Amino acid sequence: MILSGVCLHAQDCGLYWKYKDYDGAVALTVPRWAIHAGSWFLDEKDDRTLIRKVRKARVLVFEGEDNPITDADLQRFFSKAKKRNLEELLYVRSPEARIWVLAKERGEAIRKIVVLVWSKEAFALVSIRGKLRYEEVAELVSRLSKQNQHRQPSSDTVPALPLKIPASIRI
């Protein structure tokens, strides 16, 4: 019984369990049977096979000024994540937000993926446990990017403006 409490907190390094009952929090745990049932609605057999390898998904979201997550919470999260062998795959830092993608692997499979999005206005934590192979994830990303390239923009969408980055050179 004592060790089961420790295992529960190992899921998301304490952030989910600490904040899931806060006012304004959207906290959701999707069990394996619900993920399996949801896969019935996918058209592609490869997609159904991939989604059925997910065992559990957790989501925690705060929007607006009600974001209670502090820098100390994030530092504690990352120190616990490092101890639990979660490796940082991607870090994006912009003036408005920070985004982290962490993963834990065993052998040739990804066992856990954690995505954190933090800004002053919002916070999102998505944790997915399962047994996903790198090749399967790469195929899915490749196929989805090709589908998005072939899509024609609808008439009600605004075309993207070209991004211009100001640069200065000092000698």
Contacts in CASP RR format, 6 or more apart in sequence:
PFRMAT RR
TARGET T0000
AUTHOR 0000-0000-0000
METHOD contacts of the structure
MODEL  1
MILSGVCLHAQDCGLYWKYKDYDGAVALTVPRWAIHAGSWFLDEKDDRTL
IRKVRKARVLVFEGEDNPITDADLQRFFSKAKKRNLEELLYVRSPEARIW
VLAKERGEAIRKIVVLVWSKEAFALVSIRGKLRYEEVAELVSRLSKQNQH
RQPSSDTVPALPLKIPASIRI
8 17 0 8 1.000
9 17 0 8 1.000
10 84 0 8 1.000
11 17 0 8 1.000
11 58 0 8 1.000
11 127 0 8 1.000
11 129 0 8 1.000
12 58 0 8 1.000
12 60 0 8 1.000
12 77 0 8 1.000
12 114 0 8 1.000
12 125 0 8 1.000
12 127 0 8 1.000
13 76 0 8 1.000
13 77 0 8 1.000
13 80 0 8 1.000
13 81 0 8 1.000
13 84 0 8 1.000
13 86 0 8 1.000
14 77 0 8 1.000
14 80 0 8 1.000
15 60 0 8 1.000
15 69 0 8 1.000
15 73 0 8 1.000
15 77 0 8 1.000
15 125 0 8 1.000
16 27 0 8 1.000
16 58 0 8 1.000
16 60 0 8 1.000
16 125 0 8 1.000
16 127 0 8 1.000
18 73 0 8 1.000
19 25 0 8 1.000
19 27 0 8 1.000
19 60 0 8 1.000
19 62 0 8 1.000
19 68 0 8 1.000
19 69 0 8 1.000
20 27 0 8 1.000
20 60 0 8 1.000
21 27 0 8 1.000
22 62 0 8 1.000
22 66 0 8 1.000
22 68 0 8 1.000
23 66 0 8 1.000
24 62 0 8 1.000
24 63 0 8 1.000
24 66 0 8 1.000
25 60 0 8 1.000
25 61 0 8 1.000
25 62 0 8 1.000
26 59 0 8 1.000
26 60 0 8 1.000
26 61 0 8 1.000
26 62 0 8 1.000
26 63 0 8 1.000
27 58 0 8 1.000
27 59 0 8 1.000
27 60 0 8 1.000
27 61 0 8 1.000
28 58 0 8 1.000
28 59 0 8 1.000
28 60 0 8 1.000
29 56 0 8 1.000
29 57 0 8 1.000
29 58 0 8 1.000
30 56 0 8 1.000
30 57 0 8 1.000
30 58 0 8 1.000
30 59 0 8 1.000
31 56 0 8 1.000
32 54 0 8 1.000
32 55 0 8 1.000
32 56 0 8 1.000
35 51 0 8 1.000
35 52 0 8 1.000
35 54 0 8 1.000
35 55 0 8 1.000
35 56 0 8 1.000
35 57 0 8 1.000
36 52 0 8 1.000
38 51 0 8 1.000
39 47 0 8 1.000
39 48 0 8 1.000
39 51 0 8 1.000
39 52 0 8 1.000
40 48 0 8 1.000
42 48 0 8 1.000
42 51 0 8 1.000
46 136 0 8 1.000
46 139 0 8 1.000
46 140 0 8 1.000
47 140 0 8 1.000
49 136 0 8 1.000
50 132 0 8 1.000
50 136 0 8 1.000
50 137 0 8 1.000
50 140 0 8 1.000
53 130 0 8 1.000
53 131 0 8 1.000
53 132 0 8 1.000
53 136 0 8 1.000
54 128 0 8 1.000
54 129 0 8 1.000
54 130 0 8 1.000
54 132 0 8 1.000
55 129 0 8 1.000
55 130 0 8 1.000
55 131 0 8 1.000
56 128 0 8 1.000
56 129 0 8 1.000
56 130 0 8 1.000
57 126 0 8 1.000
57 127 0 8 1.000
57 128 0 8 1.000
57 129 0 8 1.000
58 125 0 8 1.000
58 126 0 8 1.000
58 127 0 8 1.000
58 128 0 8 1.000
59 124 0 8 1.000
59 125 0 8 1.000
59 126 0 8 1.000
59 127 0 8 1.000
60 123 0 8 1.000
60 124 0 8 1.000
60 125 0 8 1.000
61 122 0 8 1.000
61 123 0 8 1.000
61 124 0 8 1.000
61 125 0 8 1.000
62 68 0 8 1.000
62 69 0 8 1.000
62 122 0 8 1.000
62 123 0 8 1.000
62 124 0 8 1.000
63 121 0 8 1.000
63 122 0 8 1.000
64 121 0 8 1.000
64 122 0 8 1.000
65 121 0 8 1.000
67 119 0 8 1.000
67 120 0 8 1.000
67 121 0 8 1.000
67 122 0 8 1.000
67 123 0 8 1.000
69 118 0 8 1.000
69 123 0 8 1.000
74 116 0 8 1.000
74 118 0 8 1.000
77 116 0 8 1.000
81 102 0 8 1.000
81 114 0 8 1.000
84 104 0 8 1.000
85 104 0 8 1.000
86 102 0 8 1.000
86 103 0 8 1.000
86 104 0 8 1.000
86 112 0 8 1.000
86 114 0 8 1.000
87 102 0 8 1.000
87 103 0 8 1.000
87 104 0 8 1.000
87 105 0 8 1.000
88 100 0 8 1.000
88 101 0 8 1.000
88 102 0 8 1.000
89 101 0 8 1.000
89 102 0 8 1.000
89 103 0 8 1.000
90 99 0 8 1.000
90 100 0 8 1.000
90 101 0 8 1.000
91 98 0 8 1.000
91 99 0 8 1.000
91 100 0 8 1.000
91 101 0 8 1.000
92 98 0 8 1.000
92 99 0 8 1.000
92 100 0 8 1.000
93 99 0 8 1.000
96 119 0 8 1.000
97 117 0 8 1.000
97 118 0 8 1.000
97 119 0 8 1.000
97 122 0 8 1.000
98 116 0 8 1.000
98 117 0 8 1.000
98 118 0 8 1.000
98 119 0 8 1.000
99 115 0 8 1.000
99 116 0 8 1.000
99 117 0 8 1.000
99 118 0 8 1.000
100 114 0 8 1.000
100 115 0 8 1.000
100 116 0 8 1.000
101 113 0 8 1.000
101 114 0 8 1.000
101 115 0 8 1.000
102 113 0 8 1.000
102 114 0 8 1.000
102 115 0 8 1.000
102 116 0 8 1.000
103 110 0 8 1.000
103 112 0 8 1.000
103 113 0 8 1.000
103 114 0 8 1.000
104 110 0 8 1.000
104 111 0 8 1.000
104 112 0 8 1.000
105 111 0 8 1.000
108 133 0 8 1.000
108 134 0 8 1.000
109 131 0 8 1.000
109 132 0 8 1.000
109 133 0 8 1.000
110 130 0 8 1.000
110 131 0 8 1.000
110 132 0 8 1.000
110 133 0 8 1.000
110 134 0 8 1.000
110 137 0 8 1.000
111 129 0 8 1.000
111 130 0 8 1.000
111 131 0 8 1.000
112 127 0 8 1.000
112 128 0 8 1.000
112 129 0 8 1.000
112 130 0 8 1.000
113 126 0 8 1.000
113 127 0 8 1.000
113 128 0 8 1.000
113 132 0 8 1.000
114 125 0 8 1.000
114 126 0 8 1.000
114 127 0 8 1.000
114 128 0 8 1.000
115 124 0 8 1.000
115 125 0 8 1.000
115 126 0 8 1.000
115 127 0 8 1.000
116 124 0 8 1.000
116 125 0 8 1.000
117 123 0 8 1.000
117 124 0 8 1.000
153 159 0 8 1.000
END
